[in-house]
C-alpha cells in the first residue's frame, strides 16, 4: 500500500493546502532530532474558513442516515488495520513512544472508531409526561453542530480521535487543533484516514498553528458549540474563561495516587506500579504520580520496586527491547529536572536516577524518589519518568495523603480484600479509581474524566454521545385547551 503523501499541508475547508500565517514549523523526531516534515502554519483566517465550511457541511451530515455515518466509522477502522505499520511508524518517530506504546495507541484508536460506529444509533429521544390534557412533550436529541477539539502531544492520535470520531459519528463537524509537537499523528494522519474512509469534505478540518496565532481564536470563535480539550490544568482554566457559554469537555492534569494497603499482593502491586509510573516515559495524565504505601509494606515494596525499575531499558524507541524512549522535547526535560531538584530541596531522597543521554540528550532514565506529600514531585504533576514513594501510617493516613491534592483524575488501590479496596476507592476524590490495576488503562471502551482541578465532562461510551449532542424539547397540543390570562 502506498504511504500517504508528505504532510506539509492541512485540510482546511474544501482542500488540503498550506496555512497562511507566513511561518513554518518543523515536526521532529525527539530521539534522533531528524526533521519529519515542515508545515506552513495556519492563522485566524484559515481558522475562520475551517469553521465557516464546517457549518456548511454539517447541515447535510446531520440528516444523513445513521447507517451512513456508521459506515464511515467502520471504514476508518479498516483503514487503520490496513495501514497499521504506517501509523505505528509515525507514532514512534513523532511522539517518541516505544513500539509497545505505539501499538497500544494504534489499537485504542481503531477500537474507538469501531465503538463510534454504534453511536449514530444511540442518539435517542424520549417522550416526557405532561399534566395538560391532550398535550405531548417530545424531546428530540441531535448533534450540537460544530465541535472544536484541541489535543495534546502525549497520546496524540488517541486523544484527538476519542473526541473526533464520536463527534462525527453523531452528526457534527469538527475543527481540530493538534499539539505543535505532534501535528501529524495528532491531526493530519487522522484526517487522511477519515478521508480515505469516505468522510465527506469539510466535515473535518485540521488547523496546525501556534497558540499565539490561533490558540485563543479557536475557543473564542462564535461557531463551535462544544470545546473538547485535553491538556494541562492552567491551559484548561484559561479555556474556561475564554469560551463564554459554550459547552466544555475538559480532561486536565492529574496527580494520581497509587495506594498500597497493608494486605496488598506486593508482586502484583510492583508490576502495576512499574507500568503505571513509566509507560511512555510517564508522559500520561492518568499515570501514577505518587505511590502511597502503608508502613507495614513500604520498605519491602520499595526494595522490590527499585529492583524492577533498575532493569528497565532506556533508549531508541524503535528497538523492541526498549521500554522507555525520549522525552518529547528539551523544554519538557528541563522542567522535569527542575522538579527533581526542587523535590530534593524539599527533603526528598533520590533512590534511583541518572543523567539524560541519546542523540538529542532527551532520554531520561527512570527516577525513584522517597519523600512526603509536600515535595515538588509529589505536590505537582511531573509528566515524566519520575515517581515519589510516600510512607503512610495506616489506612486513614493513606486516604488523607491521596486526597491532599488539587487534582482528581485517576487513582489505584491495592488490597487482597476487594470490598475493602472498593470502600477505600470510593472515598478517593477522583473521576477514576482502579482496584488492583494500574491507572493507565488500555481499555478503549471506558469513560475518562476528572474531578476538582482535573476537569469537567467525560470522554468515552455513552458519555461521548451525551457530550456531542443536545436536547430539543418540542410540545404538541393535540386537542384544544382553554387559556386563562
Secondary structure by P-SEA (a helix, b strand, c coil): ccccccccccccccbbbbbcccbbbbbbcccccccccccccccaaaaaaaaaaaaaaaaaaaaccaaaaaaaaaaaaaaaaaaaaaaaaaaaaaccccaaaaaaaaaaaaaaaaaaccccccbbbbbbbbccccbbbbbbbbbccbbbbbbbcccaaaaaaaaaaaaaaabbbbbbbccccccccccaaaaaaaaaaccccccbbbbbccccccaaaaaacccccbbbbbccaaaaaaaaacccccccccbbbbbcccccccccaaaaaaaaaaaacccccccccccccbbbbccccaaaaaaaaaaaaaaccccccccccccccccccaaaaaaaaaaaaaaaaacccccccccccccccccccbbbbbbccccccccccccccbbbbbbbccaaaaaaaaaccccccccccccccaaaaaaaaaacccccccccccccccccccccccccccccccccaaaaaaaabbbbbbbbbcbbbbbcc
